[in-house]
Amino acid sequence: MTTEESLYNHYGGSPLLSFTQVAEILHRSPEGLRITLRTNCELANKLKPNRIKIGRRVYFKVSDIANLIDQATPDNMEA
């Protein structure tokens, strides 16, 4: 099972993840994720382009978060 399929199954099959769900995936509080996105760090630079705003709410595509996770796993890093 791929990371994307796993996220789809765990979060009800929706193609979008809420801000709170992404915070949970990244083991942060929602406020901690907000603070991270305001900074100029590597994680923020990867997450910011993947945000989707619908009204005042912020969502992220499951596929984008899965790609971010897959790129960060040690199996995909070269020594």
Helices and strands as residue ranges (DSSP letters): H 3-10, E 16-18, H 19-25, H 30-38, H 42-47, G 48-50, E 51-54, E 57-61, H 62-72, G 74-76
